[in-house]
Each structure stands twice: as C-alpha cells, then as structure tokens.
Amino acid sequence: MNEIFYKYTLVTLVSIFMIIKIYYTKKYVIEKADGNNYPFGIGIFQGINALIMLLPFFILTTIFDNYSMNLPEFLRIIGIIDFILLIIVMIWQMKVLDVNISSTHAERRLITIGPYKYVRHPLYTIFIIMAIDIWLISANWIMLIGVPSTIIAGKIRANFEEKILIQEYGDDYINYQNTTGQLFPKLIE
C-alpha cells in the first residue's frame, strides 16, 4: 500500500477517536464545582489539537519523508487494527465511567469494573498504546517522539489524579491501588 493510504487512515482514525471522546464528554456534561457547565469548546479544542499535531506530517511531507522507516507492512496494518480496537475499548471505558466523567456529579463513585478492573487509568493507557500505533502507522522516526512523551504525560496526570482520588475515596482507593496497576495491569507494573 502507498503512503497516502496510511496518512489518510491515520487522520481518519484520530478524527473518529476525538469525535467519540468529545461525544461522551458532552453526553455526561462535565460540571465545575460552581455548577457551571464545562465549556464544550474545550473538548473541540482537544480534538483540533490532536489533528494539528498530525498536520506537519502532511504539510511537511518532504521533511518527514527524510525520517521514514522501512517498517514491514504487517506492522503498519497491526497498528491500524490495534487503533480500531482502542477506539472500541475507549467507548467501553467511557460507558463504564458514566457520570464519573463529571468531577462534581452527586452520583460519583469509585469505579473498579470494566477496564478499571485491570488498570486504574485506562484512558491514559489507551493514549500510550495509541502513540505506539501512530508511530507504526506513520512509520516515521519523528512520530516515535510521541511515545515517551505520552508515557510521561500519562504518568504525571495519573499521579495527580490519584492524590485527589485518595482524598475522595480514602482507604477504598488505597486498597484499589494495591490490587490494580496504574497504567498497565498489575502483572506488568
């Protein structure tokens, strides 16, 4: 297959992912502590930001082509298939999270089912694996930079959220931490 196929497939997959993420964020209206609705524009901004990150891949094609890798075709196809599976897992994660997407919703509770049975922060795990898939699909050394940066960002964000979750759920969350991995299943961490 040619490079145009992979470039358009990559943008299509990232677009689908962001549209679904924005849909679920909007569906379970995120409310601020003062009761005002979370601005929907922020979700759109996140989606546009993801696409902007891929723009140089298209606009600066000649520069990016200098950093292309000769990956076997099957690895690139695995990246596409895995990305599609990650979209499905993200939908599952969002449905399980439900009203807990909101930081102040009265019905908030500690979620330990679905993907949360295996990892405490499945969305960040999805982002990390997705960064690997983006690198595989693009077959470009520059896109490989996204993998460690996504791991670092996910770890920082997860650690920040865990402090809040310990305050909110106390010993229940600490027990959950002891049995469930943060970004990867406990077997791996």
TASUL-V219129 format. One record per residue. N is the residue number from 1. PHI is phi in degrees with one decimal (* if undefined). OMEGA is omega as a letter, one per 20 degrees, with the letter a starting at -180 (999 if undefined). NEAR is the number of other ideal C-beta (glycine too) atoms within 10 Angstrom. Layout:
BEGIN
N;PHI;OMEGA;NEAR + N;PHI;OMEGA;NEAR
END
This chain:
BEGIN
1;*;a;9 + 2;-92.3;a;6 + 3;-63.4;r;14 + 4;-59.5;r;10 + 5;-57.3;a;12 + 6;-67.5;r;21 + 7;-64.7;a;17 + 8;-69.1;r;11 + 9;-62.7;a;18 + 10;-61.9;r;23 + 11;-64.7;r;16 + 12;-62.6;a;12 + 13;-64.8;r;20 + 14;-63.6;r;20 + 15;-62.8;r;14 + 16;-60.9;r;13 + 17;-57.2;a;21 + 18;-68.0;r;18 + 19;-62.2;r;11 + 20;-66.3;r;15 + 21;-62.1;r;20 + 22;-63.9;r;17 + 23;-57.2;a;13 + 24;-69.6;r;17 + 25;-63.8;r;20 + 26;-70.7;a;15 + 27;-59.9;r;11 + 28;-102.4;a;18 + 29;-34.8;r;13 + 30;-79.7;a;17 + 31;-111.6;r;16 + 32;-79.5;a;12 + 33;-58.9;a;7 + 34;-83.6;r;6 + 35;92.0;r;7 + 36;-77.6;r;8 + 37;-68.1;r;11 + 38;-62.0;a;18 + 39;-63.5;a;11 + 40;-60.1;r;13 + 41;-58.7;r;9 + 42;-66.6;r;12 + 43;-62.9;r;18 + 44;-64.0;r;14 + 45;-58.0;r;12 + 46;-61.3;r;13 + 47;-65.5;r;18 + 48;-63.2;r;12 + 49;-59.0;r;10 + 50;-61.6;r;16 + 51;-70.7;r;12 + 52;-62.7;r;9 + 53;-61.6;a;13 + 54;-89.2;a;17 + 55;-56.8;r;10 + 56;-57.1;r;12 + 57;-59.7;r;19 + 58;-90.3;a;13 + 59;-69.4;a;10 + 60;-99.7;a;12 + 61;-52.9;a;14 + 62;-65.4;r;7 + 63;-69.1;a;11 + 64;-63.5;r;19 + 65;-61.5;r;10 + 66;-67.0;a;11 + 67;-110.9;a;13 + 68;-71.9;a;15 + 69;-111.0;r;14 + 70;-98.3;r;5 + 71;-79.6;r;16 + 72;-60.0;a;9 + 73;-54.0;a;10 + 74;-64.2;r;8 + 75;-68.1;r;13 + 76;-67.8;r;21 + 77;-66.1;r;15 + 78;-59.3;r;15 + 79;-59.4;r;25 + 80;-66.0;a;18 + 81;-61.7;r;11 + 82;-63.1;r;16 + 83;-59.3;r;24 + 84;-62.3;r;13 + 85;-62.8;r;13 + 86;-65.4;r;19 + 87;-62.4;r;18 + 88;-64.7;r;10 + 89;-63.6;r;16 + 90;-63.7;r;20 + 91;-62.2;r;15 + 92;-58.5;a;13 + 93;-59.8;a;21 + 94;-66.0;r;21 + 95;-65.7;r;12 + 96;-68.4;a;16 + 97;-65.1;r;18 + 98;50.1;a;17 + 99;-70.1;r;12 + 100;-70.6;r;15 + 101;-60.6;r;18 + 102;-76.9;a;19 + 103;-79.8;a;13 + 104;-129.0;a;12 + 105;-60.0;a;15 + 106;-62.5;a;7 + 107;-90.4;a;8 + 108;-57.5;r;15 + 109;-150.3;r;12 + 110;-72.8;a;14 + 111;-97.1;r;17 + 112;-132.6;r;15 + 113;-116.1;r;7 + 114;61.7;r;16 + 115;-65.9;r;20 + 116;-71.3;r;18 + 117;-71.4;a;15 + 118;-102.2;r;14 + 119;-141.5;a;22 + 120;-79.1;a;24 + 121;-132.7;a;25 + 122;-62.3;a;22 + 123;-65.3;r;18 + 124;-69.3;r;21 + 125;-62.9;r;23 + 126;-59.1;r;23 + 127;-59.6;a;20 + 128;-64.3;a;22 + 129;-66.4;r;19 + 130;-63.7;r;23 + 131;-61.9;r;21 + 132;-65.0;r;18 + 133;-63.4;r;26 + 134;-60.6;r;23 + 135;-63.5;a;21 + 136;-63.4;a;23 + 137;-64.6;a;25 + 138;-76.2;a;26 + 139;49.9;a;20 + 140;-137.7;a;21 + 141;-60.7;a;13 + 142;-63.1;r;16 + 143;-68.5;r;24 + 144;-64.4;r;17 + 145;-58.9;a;12 + 146;-65.5;a;19 + 147;-68.8;a;17 + 148;-64.6;r;11 + 149;-66.8;r;10 + 150;-69.7;r;18 + 151;-63.4;a;16 + 152;-63.2;r;11 + 153;-62.6;r;15 + 154;-63.5;r;20 + 155;-66.0;r;15 + 156;-62.3;a;11 + 157;-64.2;r;14 + 158;-63.0;r;18 + 159;-62.4;r;11 + 160;-62.1;a;10 + 161;-65.0;a;14 + 162;-65.1;r;17 + 163;-61.3;r;9 + 164;-67.4;a;11 + 165;-66.2;r;19 + 166;-65.3;r;15 + 167;-62.7;a;9 + 168;-76.8;a;13 + 169;-113.5;r;15 + 170;56.1;a;11 + 171;-61.2;r;8 + 172;-59.3;a;14 + 173;-72.0;r;18 + 174;-62.2;r;12 + 175;-62.8;r;13 + 176;-62.2;r;19 + 177;-59.4;a;15 + 178;-71.0;a;8 + 179;-109.6;a;10 + 180;-129.8;r;17 + 181;-67.8;a;16 + 182;-73.0;a;18 + 183;-114.0;r;18 + 184;-135.6;r;14 + 185;-53.0;a;12 + 186;-53.7;r;14 + 187;-59.7;a;7 + 188;-88.3;a;8 + 189;-72.8;999;10
END
